[in-house]
Amino acid sequence: LATFAGANDNRSIYNKMFGYLTNYGHPHDKCDLFLSGGVEIMEFAMADNTGSTIGYKKTDNGIIPVREDSSGSEIEYLKKAARLQSGIISFFEYVKPLIQKGNYAALSSVVLSEPFFELIARPSSAQLDALSSLTHSESAGSNAERIVLAKKLPLKDKLFPGENYIKELNASYWKEGFKRLNRKKFWAKYN
């Protein structure tokens, strides 16, 4: 789907990668959007709604995944992911006739990705409400500590942004979501 500038470290004649939406960090504007909330939202869209796999074990029937015991917050996360995934499935059912007719030019990944990048760069108020409270776990194999994508700050920090605002912005996964959620004109809505 995407490769970033760091993928250059792994490039060799034996290891070739290609990203459809960003390739080795190009175009830069799309890569920046991926790295400021896009990866986490894309990960959410592709979450396995049966929970996180923390390992594998061999049984008489073959190798099976070992699932993490899901916490309450993880279960809520997976329910939201399932709702989003039902929308993704509906989209593919909608474009299925194009695929069956072989009209692949109409399915250009760059054209189809524009609404995703628009969501990351300029979320509407409804999108902010739906996605800002999503959480992300940075620890591989553990979902015990989840961090919200765009934290909502107290009114005082919105009206008088200072040290705490900057600290929380830097810690935020979804930068534009954070900025819009914590703007001074908190009463205004985005379309």
C-alpha positions in Angstrom: 0.0 0.0 0.0 2.7 2.5 1.0 6.5 2.5 1.5 8.3 5.2 3.3 11.7 6.8 3.0 13.1 4.4 5.6 12.4 1.5 3.2 15.5 2.7 1.3 17.5 1.0 4.0 16.2 -2.4 2.9 16.4 -1.8 -0.8 18.7 -4.2 -2.7 18.7 -6.3 -5.9 17.1 -9.1 -3.8 14.5 -7.0 -2.0 12.3 -4.8 -4.1 9.2 -3.1 -2.7 6.6 -0.9 -4.3 4.0 1.3 -2.6 0.9 2.2 -4.6 0.0 5.4 -2.6 3.5 6.4 -1.5 6.7 4.9 -2.9 9.8 5.3 -0.8 8.4 8.5 0.7 7.2 10.0 -2.6 5.0 12.0 -3.1 6.1 13.8 0.1 2.7 15.4 0.9 0.9 12.0 0.9 3.7 10.4 2.9 3.5 13.2 5.5 -0.3 12.5 5.8 0.3 8.8 6.3 2.8 9.6 9.0 0.5 12.0 10.8 -2.5 9.8 11.5 -3.0 7.9 8.2 -1.1 4.8 9.3 -3.1 4.5 12.5 -6.5 5.0 10.8 -5.5 2.6 8.0 -4.5 0.1 10.6 -7.9 0.5 12.3 -9.6 -0.2 9.0 -7.7 -3.4 8.6 -7.9 -4.6 12.2 -8.6 -8.3 12.7 -11.9 -8.2 14.5 -11.1 -11.4 16.4 -8.4 -9.7 18.4 -4.6 -9.5 18.4 -2.4 -12.5 17.6 0.5 -12.7 20.1 2.0 -15.9 18.8 1.3 -19.3 17.3 1.2 -22.9 18.6 1.4 -26.3 17.0 -1.5 -28.6 17.5 -2.5 -32.0 16.0 -4.6 -30.0 13.5 -1.7 -27.7 12.4 -0.5 -24.3 13.6 -3.1 -22.0 15.2 -2.9 -18.4 16.4 -2.7 -17.6 20.1 -5.0 -14.7 20.7 -4.5 -12.0 23.3 -7.3 -11.7 26.0 -9.1 -8.6 24.8 -9.7 -5.8 27.3 -12.9 -3.7 27.4 -11.3 -0.9 25.4 -9.9 -3.4 22.8 -13.4 -5.0 22.4 -14.9 -1.5 21.7 -12.1 -0.8 19.3 -12.8 -4.0 17.4 -16.5 -3.3 17.3 -15.8 0.1 15.7 -13.4 -1.5 13.2 -16.1 -4.0 12.2 -18.5 -1.1 11.5 -15.9 0.6 9.3 -15.1 -2.7 7.5 -18.7 -3.2 6.7 -18.6 0.2 4.9 -15.4 -0.9 3.0 -17.2 -4.1 2.0 -20.2 -2.1 0.7 -17.8 0.1 -1.3 -16.3 -3.0 -3.0 -19.7 -4.4 -3.7 -20.6 -1.1 -5.4 -17.5 -1.1 -7.6 -17.7 -4.9 -8.3 -19.3 -4.3 -11.8 -16.3 -2.2 -12.8 -13.9 -4.9 -11.7 -15.9 -7.6 -13.5 -15.9 -5.6 -16.8 -12.2 -5.1 -16.5 -12.5 -1.4 -16.3 -9.3 -1.1 -14.1 -8.5 2.5 -15.1 -11.6 3.5 -13.2 -10.1 1.9 -10.1 -6.9 3.9 -10.0 -5.6 3.7 -6.4 -4.5 7.3 -6.5 -8.0 8.5 -7.4 -9.7 6.2 -4.9 -7.3 7.3 -2.1 -8.2 11.0 -2.3 -11.1 10.7 0.2 -8.8 8.9 2.6 -6.2 11.7 2.4 -8.9 14.3 2.6 -10.1 12.7 5.8 -6.5 12.8 7.3 -5.9 16.4 6.2 -9.3 18.0 6.6 -11.7 15.9 8.7 -15.3 17.1 9.0 -16.8 17.5 12.5 -18.7 14.2 12.0 -15.4 12.4 11.1 -13.7 14.0 14.1 -16.4 12.8 16.4 -16.2 9.3 15.0 -12.5 8.9 14.8 -10.7 11.1 17.3 -11.4 8.9 20.3 -10.0 5.8 18.5 -7.0 4.4 20.3 -3.7 2.9 19.1 -1.3 0.6 20.8 2.4 1.2 20.0 3.5 -2.0 21.8 3.7 -5.1 19.6 1.9 -8.0 21.2 0.1 -5.9 23.8 -3.0 -3.8 23.7 -3.0 -3.0 27.4 -1.9 0.6 27.0 -3.8 2.3 24.2 -3.3 6.0 23.3 -6.1 8.1 21.8 -5.4 9.3 18.2 -6.4 12.9 18.9 -6.9 13.9 22.6 -9.5 16.5 23.5 -8.0 19.2 25.7 -9.6 21.2 28.5 -11.2 24.5 27.4 -8.4 26.5 29.0 -5.7 24.8 26.9 -7.8 25.4 23.7 -8.3 29.1 24.4 -4.7 29.7 25.7 -2.5 27.1 23.9 0.8 26.8 25.7 3.2 24.1 26.8 0.5 21.5 27.4 -1.0 22.1 24.0 2.4 21.6 22.3 3.2 18.5 24.4 -0.1 16.9 23.5 0.1 17.9 19.8 3.5 16.2 19.6 2.2 13.1 21.4 -0.9 12.9 19.1 -1.0 10.4 16.3 -3.5 12.3 14.2 -2.0 15.9 14.1 -4.7 17.6 12.0 -7.5 15.8 14.0 -5.9 17.1 17.2 -5.6 20.7 15.8 -9.2 20.8 14.7 -10.5 19.2 17.8 -8.7 21.7 20.0 -9.1 24.9 18.0 -10.0 28.1 19.7 -13.3 28.4 17.9 -14.4 25.1 19.5 -18.1 25.9 18.8 -17.6 26.0 15.0 -18.3 22.9 12.9 -16.3 21.6 9.9 -18.2 20.3 6.9 
